[in-house]
């Protein structure tokens, strides 16, 4: 039952990430992703990829973390904080925090200015 194994690894990785056991979480999530990919279960593979992205920081060439980038993209498309939170399965407070970080990092002061910067 490879998919059940993958789902178990996904859940284990989520718990480990929340407990700050980053190397163990990354390994469990990567194993889950490999399992889902090998057996062609794309929806679960996408969940595993999203969990792996949550644990990563932005690279040297990028200003925003993966989560901040997802939030910024939706805000630039005109979604409210509540709508962004619903789409990304996070709290409104987390979205507000990410929006504040995005504004600081990109040097913008409004959602309109953010949208203009992303449309260039």
C-alpha positions in Angstrom: 0.0 0.0 0.0 2.4 2.6 -1.2 0.0 5.6 -1.1 -0.8 4.9 2.5 3.0 4.8 3.2 3.3 8.2 1.4 0.5 9.7 3.4 2.0 8.5 6.6 5.4 10.0 5.6 3.6 13.3 4.7 1.9 13.5 8.1 5.2 12.6 9.9 7.0 15.3 8.0 4.4 17.9 8.9 4.6 17.0 12.6 8.4 17.0 12.5 8.5 20.4 10.7 6.2 21.9 13.3 8.4 20.5 16.1 11.4 22.2 14.4 13.1 18.9 13.6 14.0 20.2 10.1 16.4 17.6 8.7 14.1 14.8 9.7 11.0 16.6 8.4 12.7 17.3 5.1 13.7 13.7 4.7 10.2 12.4 5.5 8.6 14.9 3.1 11.0 14.1 0.3 10.4 10.4 0.8 6.6 11.1 0.6 7.1 13.2 -2.5 9.1 10.4 -4.1 6.5 7.8 -3.3 3.6 9.9 -4.7 5.6 10.8 -7.8 6.6 7.2 -8.5 3.0 6.1 -8.3 1.5 9.0 -10.2 -0.5 10.6 -7.4 -0.1 14.2 -8.4 -2.5 15.8 -5.8 -0.6 14.2 -2.9 2.7 15.1 -4.6 1.6 18.7 -4.7 0.9 18.6 -1.0 4.3 17.2 -0.3 5.9 19.8 -2.5 4.1 22.6 -0.7 5.2 21.3 2.7 8.8 21.1 1.5 8.5 24.7 0.3 7.3 25.9 3.7 10.5 24.7 5.3 12.7 26.5 2.8 14.1 30.0 3.0 14.5 32.2 0.0 17.6 31.7 -2.0 20.4 34.3 -2.3 18.9 35.9 -5.4 15.3 36.1 -4.0 14.0 38.6 -1.6 10.8 36.7 -0.7 10.3 33.3 1.0 8.1 30.8 -0.9 5.1 31.6 1.4 5.6 35.3 1.0 5.7 34.9 -2.8 2.5 33.0 -2.9 0.8 35.6 -0.7 2.2 38.5 -2.8 1.0 36.9 -6.0 -2.6 36.6 -4.8 -2.6 40.1 -3.2 -1.3 41.5 -6.5 -4.2 39.7 -8.3 -6.6 41.7 -6.1 -7.6 39.1 -3.4 -8.3 40.3 0.1 -6.4 38.9 3.1 -9.3 36.7 4.0 -9.5 35.3 0.5 -5.8 34.7 0.4 -6.0 32.9 3.7 -8.7 30.6 2.5 -6.9 29.8 -0.7 -3.6 29.0 1.0 -5.0 27.3 4.1 -3.4 29.7 6.5 -4.8 32.2 9.1 -5.7 35.7 8.2 -3.1 36.9 10.8 -0.4 34.9 9.0 -1.4 36.5 5.7 -1.2 39.9 7.3 2.3 39.2 8.6 3.4 38.0 5.1 1.9 41.1 3.5 3.8 43.3 5.9 7.0 41.5 5.2 6.5 41.7 1.5 5.8 45.4 1.7 9.1 46.0 3.7 11.2 43.7 1.5 10.0 45.2 -1.8 9.7 48.8 -0.5 6.1 49.2 -1.4 3.4 51.0 0.6 0.1 49.8 -0.8 -1.5 46.8 -2.5 -1.9 48.9 -5.7 1.8 49.6 -5.7 2.5 45.9 -5.1 0.2 45.0 -8.0 1.9 47.5 -10.3 5.3 46.0 -9.4 4.2 42.5 -10.1 2.6 43.4 -13.5 5.8 45.0 -14.9 
